[in-house]
Amino acid sequence: MQANKHICIITQSHLCRNPRVVKEARLLSRYYDITIINNTYDASLSIEDEELIAGYNIKLISIAQLQNKNFISITDRLIKKLADWLVKFIGIQTHLALGYGAGRFVSAALKLNADAYIGHQELGLYCGCRLMEHGKRVGFDFEDWYSADLLPDAMSYRPVKLLRRLEKKALQKGICNITTSNILAVELAGAYNCPEPTVVYNVFNKRDDLMQAGKTYEQPLKLFWFSQTIGRGRGLEQLIKLSAVVKFSLEIHLLGNIDIDFRSELIGIIPAQHQLFFHGLVPDKQLADKIAGFDIGLALELATPPSRDLTITNKFFQYIQAGLPVIASHTQGQKEAFEKFKPGIMLSQHYSKDDGIQLSAWLSNQAELIAARERSIEAAQYYNWENQANQLLSAASRLLEAPFNQTKHAC
């Protein structure tokens, strides 16, 4: 490892809302000086952010602090709204629509003069491409396929053509790129005629204390799903409708923010034999323990947009971290992770009557649930951050060793 080297990670969200950035920064901070550049919008979440990096060799620079009701934050919001309008109604592909304070991100990153930069999310993609123009060593972490991660109603006001140009530049000229699944790596390479990014699964630290080796399953079974936002297009409505086939009682627990209309919609379609519970968000450090209190994890995703078909939801990895059997929807990404250990049951994208019959039989079979839990515990010994860490460290080392202005991939 190279002592005293400085790596800057660029992201556009709160750290407590992006566990992948936190895991990467904590790991790399053992060997390098780390600075994270981000945006914030909530004072309480900013406190969580600071707690997540306390005691680590990590500095945090927040560019747009939208929770502060001052001239700068108001201006940032107005510029973003104007940029969205320009994209939607005039078709101007402006980087200002990618996030708040894009220009200040680039200036702050250049001022740091770090030895290397890693771009996350859309703003990180833009800033990283700009930094390459200044001869900086830059790698990119494609957590998602950004230009292919938009539902139809979002396409109209997002600069998709710009994102595609930035993705092409990053994937062809970035020194070292990583992503979250093998199938996504293959598809990105095919779309942009570039080397396949290195795969670093978005897994979590081993938590053997969460495993409940002797657990049995009693009715009503407690099924659990979580996200920052409980919304449409994630497979929840389909699963709830499908659960009508299950004649014995289930508890379906959903954690996250939800608007009144969608909450009412879900309550309106829940079958009479089941109960639906809503939970507010919990601090990131409490999530694993929260998950462990339920019986079965719901790793639901629709196969559209394409990025969701090709990625592996964080939920899958967090459920097996807690030793939960998993009900997963069939996407190419989830199949990649699921097939190796089969820690539960996989439903088709059609949520057909056959899926319902199969699901009901599985949920009513104590032996099957126990076997799935045992396979989940086995999967957790393979899919964990301790096993993936070396992939990231090797990528960071190659990034730092590359000469400036290198256009050929080191990964």
C-alpha positions in Angstrom: 0.0 0.0 0.0 1.1 3.6 -0.6 1.3 5.6 2.6 0.0 9.2 2.7 -1.7 9.1 -0.7 -4.9 11.1 -0.9 -8.1 9.8 -2.5 -11.2 12.0 -3.0 -14.6 10.3 -3.3 -17.3 12.4 -5.0 -20.9 11.7 -4.4 -24.1 13.8 -4.3 -26.0 12.4 -1.3 -25.9 12.0 2.4 -23.5 9.3 3.5 -26.2 7.7 5.6 -28.2 7.3 2.4 -25.3 5.7 0.4 -23.8 2.8 2.4 -21.5 1.8 -0.6 -19.6 5.2 -0.3 -19.3 4.7 3.5 -17.9 1.1 3.1 -15.4 2.2 0.5 -14.3 5.3 2.4 -13.8 3.4 5.7 -11.8 0.6 4.0 -9.6 2.9 2.0 -9.0 5.2 5.0 -7.0 2.4 6.6 -4.3 3.0 4.0 -4.9 6.5 2.5 -6.1 9.9 3.4 -9.7 10.1 2.3 -11.9 13.2 1.6 -15.5 12.8 0.6 -17.3 15.6 -1.3 -21.1 15.5 -1.1 -24.4 17.5 -0.9 -26.8 17.6 2.1 -30.4 18.5 2.6 -31.2 17.5 6.2 -29.5 18.6 9.4 -30.3 15.4 11.3 -28.9 13.3 8.4 -25.8 15.4 8.4 -25.3 14.4 12.1 -25.6 10.7 11.1 -23.1 11.3 8.3 -20.5 12.6 10.8 -21.2 9.7 13.1 -20.6 7.2 10.3 -17.0 8.5 9.7 -16.1 9.4 13.3 -12.8 7.8 14.2 -11.8 7.2 10.6 -9.2 9.0 8.5 -11.9 10.7 6.5 -12.8 14.4 5.9 -16.2 15.5 4.7 -16.8 18.5 2.5 -20.5 19.4 1.9 -21.0 21.6 -1.1 -24.7 22.4 -1.4 -26.2 22.4 2.1 -29.8 22.7 1.3 -31.0 22.5 4.9 -29.6 26.0 5.4 -32.2 28.5 4.3 -29.9 31.1 2.9 -29.1 32.9 -0.4 -26.8 30.1 -1.6 -29.2 27.2 -0.9 -32.1 29.1 -2.4 -30.0 29.9 -5.5 -29.0 26.2 -5.8 -32.7 25.2 -5.7 -33.7 27.8 -8.3 -30.8 26.8 -10.7 -31.8 23.1 -10.4 -35.4 23.9 -11.2 -34.5 26.0 -14.1 -32.1 23.3 -15.4 -34.9 20.7 -15.2 -37.2 23.1 -17.1 -34.6 23.6 -19.8 -34.2 19.8 -20.2 -37.9 19.1 -20.3 -39.3 21.9 -22.4 -36.3 23.0 -24.6 -34.2 19.9 -24.7 -31.0 21.5 -23.5 -28.7 18.8 -22.0 -27.3 20.8 -19.1 -25.1 19.4 -16.3 -26.9 21.7 -13.9 -29.8 19.2 -14.0 -27.6 16.5 -12.6 -27.5 17.9 -9.1 -26.9 20.9 -6.9 -23.7 22.9 -7.1 -22.0 21.0 -9.9 -19.5 23.7 -10.7 -18.5 24.1 -7.1 -17.9 20.3 -6.9 -15.3 20.5 -9.6 -13.6 23.6 -8.1 -13.5 21.9 -4.6 -12.1 18.7 -6.1 -9.4 20.6 -8.0 -8.5 22.6 -4.9 -7.9 19.4 -3.0 -5.3 18.3 -5.6 -5.8 14.7 -4.5 -3.7 11.9 -5.9 -6.8 10.1 -7.3 -10.6 10.6 -7.5 -13.5 8.2 -7.5 -16.8 9.4 -8.9 -20.1 8.0 -7.6 -23.6 8.8 -8.8 -24.5 11.3 -11.5 -22.6 14.3 -10.1 -19.6 12.2 -9.5 -19.8 11.0 -13.1 -19.8 14.6 -14.4 -17.1 15.9 -12.0 -14.9 12.9 -12.7 -15.1 13.6 -16.5 -14.2 17.2 -15.9 -11.3 16.2 -13.6 -9.9 14.0 -16.4 -9.8 17.1 -18.6 -7.4 18.5 -16.0 -5.2 15.5 -16.2 -6.3 13.9 -12.9 -6.3 10.2 -12.1 -10.0 9.3 -12.0 -11.9 6.1 -11.5 -15.7 5.6 -11.4 -18.0 3.4 -9.4 -21.1 2.6 -11.5 -23.5 1.8 -8.7 -26.2 1.9 -11.3 -26.5 2.4 -15.1 -27.4 6.0 -14.7 -28.9 6.7 -18.1 -30.9 3.5 -17.9 -32.1 3.9 -14.4 -35.1 6.2 -15.1 -38.8 5.4 -15.1 -40.7 6.9 -18.1 -42.1 9.8 -16.1 -38.6 10.9 -15.1 -37.1 10.7 -18.6 -38.6 14.0 -19.7 -36.7 16.2 -17.3 -33.5 14.3 -17.0 -30.5 14.9 -19.3 -30.3 11.4 -20.6 -28.2 12.2 -23.7 -25.7 14.0 -21.5 -25.5 11.1 -19.1 -24.8 8.7 -22.0 -22.0 10.9 -23.3 -20.5 11.1 -19.8 -20.8 7.3 -19.3 -19.0 6.7 -22.5 -16.2 9.0 -21.6 -15.9 7.6 -18.1 -16.0 3.9 -19.2 -13.6 4.4 -22.1 -11.1 6.8 -20.4 -11.5 6.4 -16.7 -8.4 4.7 -15.3 -10.2 2.2 -13.1 -13.9 1.5 -13.1 -16.0 -0.7 -10.8 -19.6 -1.8 -10.7 -22.0 -3.9 -8.7 -22.7 -7.1 -10.8 -21.2 -9.2 -13.5 -24.2 -8.9 -15.8 -24.1 -5.0 -15.5 -20.3 -5.1 -16.2 -20.9 -7.1 -19.4 -23.8 -4.9 -20.6 -21.8 -1.6 -19.9 -18.9 -3.0 -21.8 -21.1 -4.0 -24.8 -22.9 -0.7 -24.9 -19.8 1.5 -24.8 -17.2 -0.7 -26.4 -15.0 -0.6 -23.3 -13.3 -3.1 -20.9 -15.6 -4.6 -18.4 -15.6 -2.8 -15.0 -14.3 -4.7 -12.0 -17.1 -6.2 -10.0 -17.4 -5.3 -6.3 -20.6 -6.6 -4.9 -22.5 -4.2 -2.7 -22.4 -6.5 0.3 -22.1 -5.8 4.0 -19.9 -6.7 6.9 -20.4 -10.1 8.4 -22.7 -10.1 11.4 -22.6 -13.6 12.9 -24.3 -12.2 16.0 -27.5 -11.7 13.9 -27.7 -15.3 12.8 -30.5 -17.3 14.5 -29.4 -20.9 13.9 -32.2 -22.5 15.9 -35.0 -20.2 14.7 -38.4 -21.8 13.9 -41.2 -20.1 12.0 -44.7 -19.6 13.4 -47.7 -17.9 11.9 -48.2 -15.2 11.2 -44.9 -15.0 9.3 -43.4 -11.5 9.3 -42.3 -10.4 5.8 -40.1 -7.3 5.6 -39.2 -4.8 2.8 -37.4 -1.5 3.2 -36.2 1.5 1.2 -35.7 5.2 1.7 -39.0 5.7 -0.1 -41.9 3.3 -0.3 -43.2 3.9 -3.8 -44.6 2.5 -7.0 -42.6 0.5 -9.5 -40.8 -1.6 -7.0 -42.9 -4.8 -7.0 -44.8 -4.1 -3.8 -48.3 -3.8 -5.3 -47.7 -7.0 -7.3 -46.5 -9.0 -4.3 -49.4 -7.8 -2.1 -52.0 -8.8 -4.8 -50.2 -12.1 -5.2 -50.4 -12.8 -1.5 -54.2 -13.3 -1.8 -53.4 -16.8 -2.8 -51.9 -17.4 0.6 -54.9 -18.3 2.8 -53.1 -18.2 6.2 -52.2 -14.9 7.8 -49.1 -12.9 6.9 -47.7 -9.7 8.3 -46.1 -7.5 5.6 -43.8 -4.8 7.1 -42.7 -1.9 5.0 -40.0 0.5 6.2 -39.4 3.9 4.6 -41.1 7.2 3.8 -44.4 7.0 2.0 -46.9 9.5 0.7 -50.5 9.4 1.9 -51.9 8.4 -1.5 -49.7 5.3 -2.0 -50.2 4.3 1.6 -53.9 4.3 1.1 -53.5 2.4 -2.2 -51.6 -0.4 -0.5 -54.0 -0.6 2.4 -56.8 -0.8 -0.1 -55.4 -3.9 -1.9 -54.1 -5.9 1.1 -56.1 -9.2 1.4 -58.3 -9.4 4.4 -56.4 -12.3 5.9 -53.1 -10.3 6.0 -51.9 -7.3 7.9 -49.9 -4.4 6.6 -47.5 -2.4 8.9 -45.5 0.8 8.1 -42.2 1.7 9.8 -40.3 5.0 9.8 -36.7 5.2 8.7 -34.1 4.1 11.2 -30.4 5.3 11.5 -28.2 3.3 9.2 -26.3 1.7 12.1 -29.6 0.2 13.4 -30.9 -1.2 10.2 -29.2 -4.6 10.3 -30.6 -5.3 13.8 -34.0 -4.1 12.7 -34.0 -6.5 9.7 -33.0 -9.4 12.0 -36.3 -9.0 13.9 -38.3 -10.3 11.0 -38.8 -13.8 9.4 -38.4 -13.3 5.7 -36.9 -10.5 3.5 -38.6 -9.2 0.3 -36.0 -8.5 -2.4 -38.5 -7.2 -4.9 -37.6 -5.3 -8.1 -39.3 -4.9 -11.5 -37.2 -5.6 -14.6 -37.7 -2.0 -15.8 -35.9 0.3 -16.2 -32.9 -1.7 -17.5 -30.6 -0.7 -14.7 -32.9 -2.4 -12.1 -32.9 -5.5 -14.2 -29.1 -5.6 -14.1 -28.2 -4.6 -10.6 -28.6 -6.6 -7.4 -30.7 -4.8 -4.8 -29.0 -3.9 -1.5 -31.9 -5.6 0.2 -30.8 -9.1 -0.9 -27.4 -8.7 0.7 -28.7 -7.1 3.9 -31.3 -9.9 4.3 -28.6 -12.6 4.1 -26.4 -10.6 6.4 -29.1 -11.2 9.0 -29.7 -14.8 8.0 -33.2 -14.3 6.6 -34.7 -16.4 3.9 -35.4 -14.3 0.8 -38.4 -13.9 -1.5 -36.7 -12.4 -4.6 -38.2 -11.2 -7.9 -36.5 -12.5 -11.0 -34.1 -10.0 -12.6 -30.9 -10.7 -14.3 -28.9 -9.2 -11.5 -30.8 -10.9 -8.7 -30.5 -14.2 -10.5 -26.8 -13.8 -10.5 -26.6 -13.5 -6.7 -29.5 -15.9 -5.9 -28.6 -18.9 -8.0 -25.3 -19.7 -6.2 -27.0 -20.5 -2.8 -30.8 -20.3 -3.5 -31.5 -18.8 0.0 -35.3 -18.7 -0.6 -37.7 -18.5 -3.5 -37.6 -16.5 -6.7 -40.8 -15.2 -8.3 -41.2 -14.4 -12.0 -41.7 -10.9 -13.2 -45.3 -11.8 -14.1 -46.3 -12.6 -10.5 -48.5 -15.3 -12.0 -51.0 -17.7 -10.4 -48.4 -20.4 -10.4 -46.0 -18.1 -8.5 -48.7 -17.6 -5.9 -49.3 -21.4 -5.5 -45.5 -21.9 -5.2 -45.2 -19.1 -2.8 -48.0 -20.4 -0.6 -46.6 -23.9 -0.5 -43.1 -22.6 0.4 -44.4 -20.3 3.2 -46.3 -23.1 4.8 -43.4 -25.5 4.8 -41.4 -25.2 8.0 -38.6 -27.5 6.7 -38.2 -25.4 3.5 -38.0 -22.2 5.5 -35.4 -23.6 7.8 -33.4 -24.9 4.9 -33.6 -21.5 3.2 -32.4 -19.9 6.3 -29.4 -22.2 6.5 -28.6 -21.4 2.9 -28.9 -17.7 3.6 -26.4 -18.1 6.5 -24.1 -20.0 4.1 -24.5 -17.2 1.5 -23.5 -14.6 4.1 -20.2 -16.3 4.5 -19.5 -15.7 0.8 -21.3 -12.4 0.1 -19.7 -10.1 2.7 -17.6 -7.0 2.7 -14.6 -8.8 4.2 -14.5 -11.0 1.0 -15.0 -8.1 -1.4 -12.6 -5.7 0.2 -9.5 -6.9 -1.6 -11.2 -6.2 -5.0 -11.6 -2.6 -4.0 -8.1 -2.2 -2.5 -6.6 -3.7 -5.7 -8.6 -1.3 -7.8 -7.5 1.7 -5.7 -3.9 0.7 -5.9 -4.0 0.4 -9.7 -5.7 3.8 -9.8 -3.0 5.4 -7.8 -0.2 3.8 -9.7 -1.4 4.9 -13.1 0.4 7.9 -14.7 -1.5 11.1 -15.3 -3.5 11.5 -18.5 -3.6 7.7 -18.9 -6.5 6.7 -21.2 -6.1 2.9 -21.0 -7.8 1.1 -18.2 -5.7 -0.1 -15.3 -8.5 -2.4 -14.1 
